[in-house]
Amino acid sequence: MKNMKTLMVSCLTLLLSTTISAQNVSLVPNWIPGDNVGYKFVQKDIKKSGTQSSTEEKSMDINLKVVDKTSDGYTLNATFSNLSSNGSDEMIALLLKLTEGYSFDYKLDASGKITGLADSTKAIADMKAMMDKAAKEDKTIAFLVQMMSATMTDDLYLSGILDEVNYIHSLNSVDFAGKKTADQTMKKGTIFGFSVDAPYHYTLQSVNGNYANIKTSAEISNDLLMPAFVDFSIKMTVGMMNGLSGLFQKEGEEKVDMNKIMQEQRAELEKKFKETFDLKIVDNYTCSYDKSTQWLHSMNGSSSIKGKSEDKVIDATTQVTIKKK
């Protein structure tokens, strides 16, 4: 009986400790210039088609460093190294190889949310230079790389190269304010290459010393995906056509305003999306946040997208594991 009472007191003490900690759990960072952290990032993509499935895995080291801090937020630098992939896509493998040591600066607001690139002109120029180098190394992918380079815009860059960094900052700005749950909208990358503003739900599962263990979940409907997909399609088409016109346009010819033309097609594109797609994305991640350093400690989970595209079944899962080094 004495042991049982001791156990009950211990459990009650732990429960009260967790509840008190929960009232003070805020994931809004307070970094100073010079703070830095390294992560091992592993992503596994699983695609199913009928009874067949394919799996591709990529991994990399990501080092983040706080470059500057103002009343408006932070400037951070991200550097990528030790990139590898077991996939069969030769262009992806080549781009990963060329990304070794790639570095860029990006901005966060005071709460820790990513707001964009610190210098988008330089970042995109660096990315295009890397793509041009890839085209010279492998002539078989030269035209495809040129098209990718031509369509590169700030938004497309942010939905691509910043995707891995977005995972690391996915808990920043969450404030439980004495509760066990919180909600906020975050940028979410998709397998289609575009980002969508997704409604995320956070559940504080436990607080153990300096570590807050949090479950992150989201359900993204077809209606939420539609405007993001249409915007992405318009930007891709405009970039592609402008790129082609730059290659083939004769001197003195009037430049066609492709953006105006595509914007006029928005209603038709939205209608086409509804007729073509019926999709749903479900995210579930378990995260550990280090309150002492105010950085993500680890993340493990998956994002699945299921549904139909015309008569084709879509069933894909992205598994992500991030560990602080």
Rosetta blueprint (number, residue, H / E / L):
1 M L
2 K H
3 N H
4 M H
5 K H
6 T H
7 L H
8 M H
9 V H
10 S H
11 C H
12 L H
13 T H
14 L H
15 L H
16 L H
17 S H
18 T H
19 T H
20 I H
21 S H
22 A H
23 Q H
24 N L
25 V L
26 S E
27 L L
28 V L
29 P L
30 N L
31 W L
32 I L
33 P L
34 G L
35 D L
36 N E
37 V E
38 G E
39 Y E
40 K E
41 F E
42 V E
43 Q E
44 K E
45 D E
46 I E
47 K E
48 K E
49 S E
50 G L
51 T L
52 Q E
53 S E
54 S E
55 T E
56 E E
57 E E
58 K E
59 S E
60 M E
61 D E
62 I E
63 N E
64 L E
65 K E
66 V E
67 V E
68 D E
69 K E
70 T E
71 S L
72 D L
73 G E
74 Y E
75 T E
76 L E
77 N E
78 A E
79 T E
80 F E
81 S E
82 N E
83 L E
84 S E
85 S E
86 N L
87 G L
88 S L
89 D L
90 E H
91 M H
92 I H
93 A H
94 L H
95 L H
96 L H
97 K H
98 L H
99 T L
100 E L
101 G L
102 Y L
103 S E
104 F E
105 D E
106 Y E
107 K E
108 L E
109 D E
110 A L
111 S L
112 G L
113 K L
114 I E
115 T E
116 G E
117 L E
118 A L
119 D L
120 S H
121 T H
122 K H
123 A H
124 I H
125 A H
126 D H
127 M H
128 K H
129 A H
130 M H
131 M H
132 D H
133 K H
134 A H
135 A H
136 K H
137 E H
138 D L
139 K H
140 T H
141 I H
142 A H
143 F H
144 L H
145 V H
146 Q H
147 M H
148 M H
149 S H
150 A H
151 T L
152 M L
153 T L
154 D H
155 D H
156 L H
157 Y H
158 L H
159 S H
160 G H
161 I L
162 L L
163 D H
164 E H
165 V H
166 N H
167 Y H
168 I H
169 H L
170 S L
171 L L
172 N L
173 S L
174 V L
175 D E
176 F L
177 A L
178 G L
179 K L
180 K L
181 T E
182 A E
183 D E
184 Q E
185 T E
186 M E
187 K E
188 K E
189 G E
190 T L
191 I L
192 F L
193 G L
194 F L
195 S E
196 V E
197 D E
198 A E
199 P E
200 Y E
201 H E
202 Y E
203 T E
204 L E
205 Q E
206 S E
207 V E
208 N E
209 G L
210 N L
211 Y E
212 A E
213 N E
214 I E
215 K E
216 T E
217 S E
218 A E
219 E E
220 I E
221 S L
222 N H
223 D H
224 L H
225 L H
226 M H
227 P H
228 A H
229 F H
230 V H
231 D H
232 F H
233 S H
234 I H
235 K H
236 M H
237 T H
238 V H
239 G H
240 M H
241 M H
242 N H
243 G H
244 L H
245 S H
246 G H
247 L H
248 F H
249 Q L
250 K L
251 E L
252 G L
253 E L
254 E L
255 K L
256 V L
257 D L
258 M H
259 N H
260 K H
261 I H
262 M H
263 Q H
264 E L
265 Q L
266 R H
267 A H
268 E H
269 L H
270 E H
271 K H
272 K H
273 F H
274 K H
275 E H
276 T H
277 F E
278 D E
279 L E
280 K E
281 I E
282 V E
283 D E
284 N E
285 Y E
286 T E
287 C E
288 S E
289 Y E
290 D E
291 K L
292 S L
293 T L
294 Q L
295 W E
296 L E
297 H E
298 S E
299 M E
300 N E
301 G E
302 S E
303 S E
304 S E
305 I E
306 K E
307 G E
308 K E
309 S E
310 E L
311 D L
312 K E
313 V E
314 I E
315 D E
316 A E
317 T E
318 T E
319 Q E
320 V E
321 T E
322 I E
323 K E
324 K E
325 K L
